[in-house]
Amino acid sequence: MTKRDDSTMKKMSERLGNYEIPLTALKDGEAGIIMSISGGGYGRRWGFEKRLADLGLTPGTRIIVVKAAPFHGPIEVLVRGSRLALGRGISDRILVKKEERCGRG
């Protein structure tokens, strides 16, 4: 995603409010609820969803962005008390509903 695409995504997320947005649209310290994980199906893609579920990333789970690395690096998140580093490609597939207030924990 280019810098222009990234700013467009942030503007869209601000306008949409509580609709589903990619995890990459959240800023450092912002929280959301995982609504869905795109890229589902059978075969190879099923392994992707299963791996995320094994890590605790399932719909309905609260997720907090701890830090997003610069230059499209990984995103550090807090999920169920554990910190995980997710690549941007994976984070783009995780759709969340942004929470208004974020209390860490």
PyMOL CGO cylinders between C-alpha atoms (Angstrom):
from pymol import cmd
from pymol.cgo import CYLINDER

trace = [
    CYLINDER, 0.00, 0.00, 0.00, 1.39, 3.40, -0.94, 0.3, 1, 1, 1, 1, 1, 1,
    CYLINDER, 1.39, 3.40, -0.94, 1.44, 6.45, 1.31, 0.3, 1, 1, 1, 1, 1, 1,
    CYLINDER, 1.44, 6.45, 1.31, -1.50, 7.88, -0.64, 0.3, 1, 1, 1, 1, 1, 1,
    CYLINDER, -1.50, 7.88, -0.64, -3.49, 4.66, -0.21, 0.3, 1, 1, 1, 1, 1, 1,
    CYLINDER, -3.49, 4.66, -0.21, -2.72, 4.68, 3.51, 0.3, 1, 1, 1, 1, 1, 1,
    CYLINDER, -2.72, 4.68, 3.51, -4.01, 8.25, 4.00, 0.3, 1, 1, 1, 1, 1, 1,
    CYLINDER, -4.01, 8.25, 4.00, -7.10, 7.46, 1.91, 0.3, 1, 1, 1, 1, 1, 1,
    CYLINDER, -7.10, 7.46, 1.91, -7.78, 4.42, 4.12, 0.3, 1, 1, 1, 1, 1, 1,
    CYLINDER, -7.78, 4.42, 4.12, -7.52, 6.57, 7.27, 0.3, 1, 1, 1, 1, 1, 1,
    CYLINDER, -7.52, 6.57, 7.27, -9.90, 9.17, 5.85, 0.3, 1, 1, 1, 1, 1, 1,
    CYLINDER, -9.90, 9.17, 5.85, -12.36, 6.42, 4.93, 0.3, 1, 1, 1, 1, 1, 1,
    CYLINDER, -12.36, 6.42, 4.93, -12.19, 4.94, 8.42, 0.3, 1, 1, 1, 1, 1, 1,
    CYLINDER, -12.19, 4.94, 8.42, -12.90, 8.34, 9.98, 0.3, 1, 1, 1, 1, 1, 1,
    CYLINDER, -12.90, 8.34, 9.98, -15.96, 8.80, 7.76, 0.3, 1, 1, 1, 1, 1, 1,
    CYLINDER, -15.96, 8.80, 7.76, -17.29, 5.30, 8.23, 0.3, 1, 1, 1, 1, 1, 1,
    CYLINDER, -17.29, 5.30, 8.23, -17.13, 5.41, 12.01, 0.3, 1, 1, 1, 1, 1, 1,
    CYLINDER, -17.13, 5.41, 12.01, -18.13, 2.02, 13.36, 0.3, 1, 1, 1, 1, 1, 1,
    CYLINDER, -18.13, 2.02, 13.36, -18.04, 0.05, 10.14, 0.3, 1, 1, 1, 1, 1, 1,
    CYLINDER, -18.04, 0.05, 10.14, -15.49, -2.67, 9.46, 0.3, 1, 1, 1, 1, 1, 1,
    CYLINDER, -15.49, -2.67, 9.46, -12.04, -1.38, 8.59, 0.3, 1, 1, 1, 1, 1, 1,
    CYLINDER, -12.04, -1.38, 8.59, -8.71, -3.18, 8.15, 0.3, 1, 1, 1, 1, 1, 1,
    CYLINDER, -8.71, -3.18, 8.15, -6.52, -3.50, 11.23, 0.3, 1, 1, 1, 1, 1, 1,
    CYLINDER, -6.52, -3.50, 11.23, -3.88, -1.42, 9.39, 0.3, 1, 1, 1, 1, 1, 1,
    CYLINDER, -3.88, -1.42, 9.39, -6.22, 1.61, 9.57, 0.3, 1, 1, 1, 1, 1, 1,
    CYLINDER, -6.22, 1.61, 9.57, -5.95, 1.78, 13.37, 0.3, 1, 1, 1, 1, 1, 1,
    CYLINDER, -5.95, 1.78, 13.37, -3.31, 4.07, 14.86, 0.3, 1, 1, 1, 1, 1, 1,
    CYLINDER, -3.31, 4.07, 14.86, -0.98, 3.33, 17.78, 0.3, 1, 1, 1, 1, 1, 1,
    CYLINDER, -0.98, 3.33, 17.78, -3.01, 2.94, 20.98, 0.3, 1, 1, 1, 1, 1, 1,
    CYLINDER, -3.01, 2.94, 20.98, -6.36, 2.45, 19.23, 0.3, 1, 1, 1, 1, 1, 1,
    CYLINDER, -6.36, 2.45, 19.23, -8.52, -0.59, 19.87, 0.3, 1, 1, 1, 1, 1, 1,
    CYLINDER, -8.52, -0.59, 19.87, -11.11, -2.52, 17.95, 0.3, 1, 1, 1, 1, 1, 1,
    CYLINDER, -11.11, -2.52, 17.95, -13.18, -5.68, 17.91, 0.3, 1, 1, 1, 1, 1, 1,
    CYLINDER, -13.18, -5.68, 17.91, -12.34, -8.28, 15.28, 0.3, 1, 1, 1, 1, 1, 1,
    CYLINDER, -12.34, -8.28, 15.28, -15.39, -8.65, 13.06, 0.3, 1, 1, 1, 1, 1, 1,
    CYLINDER, -15.39, -8.65, 13.06, -14.06, -10.98, 10.35, 0.3, 1, 1, 1, 1, 1, 1,
    CYLINDER, -14.06, -10.98, 10.35, -10.97, -12.29, 8.64, 0.3, 1, 1, 1, 1, 1, 1,
    CYLINDER, -10.97, -12.29, 8.64, -11.03, -12.06, 4.87, 0.3, 1, 1, 1, 1, 1, 1,
    CYLINDER, -11.03, -12.06, 4.87, -9.38, -14.53, 2.55, 0.3, 1, 1, 1, 1, 1, 1,
    CYLINDER, -9.38, -14.53, 2.55, -11.33, -17.50, 3.82, 0.3, 1, 1, 1, 1, 1, 1,
    CYLINDER, -11.33, -17.50, 3.82, -12.23, -20.62, 1.99, 0.3, 1, 1, 1, 1, 1, 1,
    CYLINDER, -12.23, -20.62, 1.99, -10.80, -24.09, 1.78, 0.3, 1, 1, 1, 1, 1, 1,
    CYLINDER, -10.80, -24.09, 1.78, -7.40, -25.44, 0.92, 0.3, 1, 1, 1, 1, 1, 1,
    CYLINDER, -7.40, -25.44, 0.92, -4.37, -23.26, 1.56, 0.3, 1, 1, 1, 1, 1, 1,
    CYLINDER, -4.37, -23.26, 1.56, -6.38, -20.29, 2.82, 0.3, 1, 1, 1, 1, 1, 1,
    CYLINDER, -6.38, -20.29, 2.82, -7.97, -22.37, 5.57, 0.3, 1, 1, 1, 1, 1, 1,
    CYLINDER, -7.97, -22.37, 5.57, -4.50, -22.76, 7.12, 0.3, 1, 1, 1, 1, 1, 1,
    CYLINDER, -4.50, -22.76, 7.12, -4.22, -18.96, 7.31, 0.3, 1, 1, 1, 1, 1, 1,
    CYLINDER, -4.22, -18.96, 7.31, -7.47, -18.59, 9.24, 0.3, 1, 1, 1, 1, 1, 1,
    CYLINDER, -7.47, -18.59, 9.24, -6.69, -21.55, 11.47, 0.3, 1, 1, 1, 1, 1, 1,
    CYLINDER, -6.69, -21.55, 11.47, -3.28, -20.15, 12.35, 0.3, 1, 1, 1, 1, 1, 1,
    CYLINDER, -3.28, -20.15, 12.35, -4.79, -16.80, 13.33, 0.3, 1, 1, 1, 1, 1, 1,
    CYLINDER, -4.79, -16.80, 13.33, -7.44, -18.59, 15.41, 0.3, 1, 1, 1, 1, 1, 1,
    CYLINDER, -7.44, -18.59, 15.41, -4.67, -20.56, 17.16, 0.3, 1, 1, 1, 1, 1, 1,
    CYLINDER, -4.67, -20.56, 17.16, -3.06, -17.22, 18.05, 0.3, 1, 1, 1, 1, 1, 1,
    CYLINDER, -3.06, -17.22, 18.05, -6.36, -16.01, 19.57, 0.3, 1, 1, 1, 1, 1, 1,
    CYLINDER, -6.36, -16.01, 19.57, -7.43, -13.81, 16.66, 0.3, 1, 1, 1, 1, 1, 1,
    CYLINDER, -7.43, -13.81, 16.66, -11.08, -14.74, 16.28, 0.3, 1, 1, 1, 1, 1, 1,
    CYLINDER, -11.08, -14.74, 16.28, -14.21, -12.68, 15.56, 0.3, 1, 1, 1, 1, 1, 1,
    CYLINDER, -14.21, -12.68, 15.56, -15.47, -10.90, 18.68, 0.3, 1, 1, 1, 1, 1, 1,
    CYLINDER, -15.47, -10.90, 18.68, -12.00, -10.56, 20.21, 0.3, 1, 1, 1, 1, 1, 1,
    CYLINDER, -12.00, -10.56, 20.21, -10.73, -7.16, 21.36, 0.3, 1, 1, 1, 1, 1, 1,
    CYLINDER, -10.73, -7.16, 21.36, -7.44, -6.08, 19.77, 0.3, 1, 1, 1, 1, 1, 1,
    CYLINDER, -7.44, -6.08, 19.77, -5.22, -3.10, 20.58, 0.3, 1, 1, 1, 1, 1, 1,
    CYLINDER, -5.22, -3.10, 20.58, -2.54, -1.72, 18.26, 0.3, 1, 1, 1, 1, 1, 1,
    CYLINDER, -2.54, -1.72, 18.26, 0.53, -1.21, 20.44, 0.3, 1, 1, 1, 1, 1, 1,
    CYLINDER, 0.53, -1.21, 20.44, 2.87, 0.05, 17.74, 0.3, 1, 1, 1, 1, 1, 1,
    CYLINDER, 2.87, 0.05, 17.74, 2.95, 0.12, 13.96, 0.3, 1, 1, 1, 1, 1, 1,
    CYLINDER, 2.95, 0.12, 13.96, 6.47, -0.05, 12.57, 0.3, 1, 1, 1, 1, 1, 1,
    CYLINDER, 6.47, -0.05, 12.57, 7.41, 2.56, 9.96, 0.3, 1, 1, 1, 1, 1, 1,
    CYLINDER, 7.41, 2.56, 9.96, 7.92, 1.81, 6.25, 0.3, 1, 1, 1, 1, 1, 1,
    CYLINDER, 7.92, 1.81, 6.25, 5.14, -0.80, 6.16, 0.3, 1, 1, 1, 1, 1, 1,
    CYLINDER, 5.14, -0.80, 6.16, 6.79, -2.98, 8.77, 0.3, 1, 1, 1, 1, 1, 1,
    CYLINDER, 6.79, -2.98, 8.77, 4.90, -5.27, 11.14, 0.3, 1, 1, 1, 1, 1, 1,
    CYLINDER, 4.90, -5.27, 11.14, 2.18, -4.15, 13.53, 0.3, 1, 1, 1, 1, 1, 1,
    CYLINDER, 2.18, -4.15, 13.53, 2.49, -5.03, 17.21, 0.3, 1, 1, 1, 1, 1, 1,
    CYLINDER, 2.49, -5.03, 17.21, -0.88, -5.85, 18.77, 0.3, 1, 1, 1, 1, 1, 1,
    CYLINDER, -0.88, -5.85, 18.77, -2.19, -6.86, 22.17, 0.3, 1, 1, 1, 1, 1, 1,
    CYLINDER, -2.19, -6.86, 22.17, -4.71, -9.71, 22.07, 0.3, 1, 1, 1, 1, 1, 1,
    CYLINDER, -4.71, -9.71, 22.07, -6.00, -11.59, 25.12, 0.3, 1, 1, 1, 1, 1, 1,
    CYLINDER, -6.00, -11.59, 25.12, -3.03, -10.38, 27.18, 0.3, 1, 1, 1, 1, 1, 1,
    CYLINDER, -3.03, -10.38, 27.18, -0.41, -11.46, 24.62, 0.3, 1, 1, 1, 1, 1, 1,
    CYLINDER, -0.41, -11.46, 24.62, 1.63, -9.26, 22.30, 0.3, 1, 1, 1, 1, 1, 1,
    CYLINDER, 1.63, -9.26, 22.30, 1.89, -10.38, 18.69, 0.3, 1, 1, 1, 1, 1, 1,
    CYLINDER, 1.89, -10.38, 18.69, 3.68, -8.94, 15.67, 0.3, 1, 1, 1, 1, 1, 1,
    CYLINDER, 3.68, -8.94, 15.67, 1.64, -9.23, 12.48, 0.3, 1, 1, 1, 1, 1, 1,
    CYLINDER, 1.64, -9.23, 12.48, 2.81, -8.43, 8.98, 0.3, 1, 1, 1, 1, 1, 1,
    CYLINDER, 2.81, -8.43, 8.98, 0.95, -5.76, 7.01, 0.3, 1, 1, 1, 1, 1, 1,
    CYLINDER, 0.95, -5.76, 7.01, -0.45, -8.30, 4.54, 0.3, 1, 1, 1, 1, 1, 1,
    CYLINDER, -0.45, -8.30, 4.54, -2.05, -10.29, 7.34, 0.3, 1, 1, 1, 1, 1, 1,
    CYLINDER, -2.05, -10.29, 7.34, -3.23, -7.14, 9.12, 0.3, 1, 1, 1, 1, 1, 1,
    CYLINDER, -3.23, -7.14, 9.12, -4.98, -5.95, 5.95, 0.3, 1, 1, 1, 1, 1, 1,
    CYLINDER, -4.98, -5.95, 5.95, -7.11, -9.11, 6.02, 0.3, 1, 1, 1, 1, 1, 1,
    CYLINDER, -7.11, -9.11, 6.02, -8.28, -8.64, 9.61, 0.3, 1, 1, 1, 1, 1, 1,
    CYLINDER, -8.28, -8.64, 9.61, -11.40, -6.45, 9.62, 0.3, 1, 1, 1, 1, 1, 1,
    CYLINDER, -11.40, -6.45, 9.62, -12.22, -4.67, 12.88, 0.3, 1, 1, 1, 1, 1, 1,
    CYLINDER, -12.22, -4.67, 12.88, -14.85, -2.35, 14.31, 0.3, 1, 1, 1, 1, 1, 1,
    CYLINDER, -14.85, -2.35, 14.31, -13.04, 0.58, 15.90, 0.3, 1, 1, 1, 1, 1, 1,
    CYLINDER, -13.04, 0.58, 15.90, -13.72, 1.28, 19.58, 0.3, 1, 1, 1, 1, 1, 1,
    CYLINDER, -13.72, 1.28, 19.58, -14.25, 4.85, 20.67, 0.3, 1, 1, 1, 1, 1, 1,
    CYLINDER, -14.25, 4.85, 20.67, -12.16, 4.67, 23.83, 0.3, 1, 1, 1, 1, 1, 1,
    CYLINDER, -12.16, 4.67, 23.83, -9.19, 2.48, 24.54, 0.3, 1, 1, 1, 1, 1, 1,
    CYLINDER, -9.19, 2.48, 24.54, -8.19, 1.32, 27.99, 0.3, 1, 1, 1, 1, 1, 1,
    CYLINDER, -8.19, 1.32, 27.99, -5.22, -1.02, 27.85, 0.3, 1, 1, 1, 1, 1, 1,
    CYLINDER, -5.22, -1.02, 27.85, -5.81, -4.41, 29.33, 0.3, 1, 1, 1, 1, 1, 1,
]
cmd.load_cgo(trace, "trace")
